[in-house]
Amino acid sequence: MVLLFEPYLLHMDQQLNEHSTIHKIRLKCTPIDITVLSVYSPVNPSTKQMTNDADKFHSDLQDTISNASTNDMLIIMGDLNARVGGNQQQLSSTNSVGPFAVDVENKNGARLADLCEINNIIVLNTFFQHKLLHQTSWMHPGNKI
């Protein structure tokens, strides 16, 4: 549940895609307005249908980012089901992912890194060193870091 004081709320979309996994709110702030996207990404695709759903979600997310005011600060938060990482050579070729990404990147992580690179957005938590315990929020019990 989100409570907002009306004077700060510029615009709120109830639902931005057909599966209700992207929500946008625009806040009037000083010195700049803020657009916040709350997202829930499909899990990493393992079937053709899941791949189509993930592609649709990321396409919808890109459309939402493209339609946001370029004068606003943009914050994207939520469950992206993504592990952004890779080797240091890959990481040095991007400005979007910092030096403290996890070692193993998943499909959603690659999509997120590409989306961030295209839109000049950073994956903020990869720029700060964290204990291994705090690098991911949940992993399937069969996965290893």
N, C-alpha and C positions, 0 to 999 in steps of 0.2 A: 504494500500500500504506500502511496506517495501523497503527502500533503503539501500543498503549495499555497503561498499567499498570492492572491489574485493579481496584485500590482506587478508582480515579477513574471507572471506567465504571459508570454507573447502569443504562443501558439502550441497546441497539443494535438497530435494525431492519435486517434484511438488505435488504429491498426494500419500498418503500411504495406503488408503483404497478405496474401490469402491465407497463410497458415498462422498469422498473428505472432510471428517470431521477431518482428522488428517494430519497435515503438520509438517515436520521436517526440521530444519536448523542447521547446525553445524558450529560454529564460532571458528576461531583460536584466542586464547587469551593467556595472560600470567598471572599467571603461569600455568593455565590449560585451555584446550579447553572447550567450552560450547555447549551442545546440547539443543536446544529449541524446544519443541513440542507445537504447536498451535492446540487446539482441540475444537470441538463443539460436545457436547454429545446430544443424543436424549433426549427429555423431559421424565419425569417419565412415565414408561409404564402403560397404563390402559387397553390394549388389548393384545392378544397373539402375534400379529404381532409386536406391539411396544416392547414387551418384547424380542422377537427374535432380533429386531434391536438393542436394548440396549445391549443385550448379545454379539452380533457381534461387536459392537463398543468397548466394554470393552475388548473383546478378541483381537481385532486389536490393541488397546492401549497397552495391556500387551505385545504383540509381538513386538511392536515398542520399548517399554522400554527395553525389553530383548535384542533387537538387537543394542541398543545404546552402545557406547563405555563405558566400566566401568571406564575408566580413566577420563571421562568428568564430568563436573558439569551438572546435568540434571535439566532443568526448564520446568515444565508443566504449561501452562496457556491457558486461553480461557474460554468458557462458558461450564461448566460441569453440569449445571442444577442440582446441588447437594446442599443439606443442611446437613452438617456433624454435628452430635450432639449426644445427648443421655444423660443418667444420669451420675452422677459423678463416680459411680462404673464401668460403661462401659468405661468411658474415662480413668480411672486410669489403665485399663488393656492394654492400647495401648500407644506406643511411638509416633504414627503418628499424633494424634489429641491432641491439647492443651486444657487447662482448660477453654478457652473462646469460645467454640463451642456453636451453638444455641441449644435450648432445644429439638427441635423436628427434628429428622433425617428422610429424605425421602429415597426411594429405591436407587436413584443415590448416595445419601450421604453414604449409607451403602456400596455400590459397591466401591466408591472412598476410603473410609476408609480401606476396605479390600485390595484394590490395593496398597495403600500407605504402609500398614503394610507388605505386601508380599515383596515389593521392597525397604523397608527401606527409605521411602520418608515421609516428613511431610507436613501437610496442614498448611502452614505458618501463615495464618491469624487467626487461632485458638489459636495461642500462644500470641496474643496481645489483650488487652481489647479494645473494640470498643463501641461507642454509639449504642443503639439498631437500630437506623436509618441506620447505616453503616454496620450492620452484614450481610445483604442480599442485593442484587442489585435489584431484582424484585421478586414480589410474586403475584400469582393469587389473585385477589380481594377477593375471598372467603376464602383464607387461613388466619389463625391467628397465630401469633408468640406465 
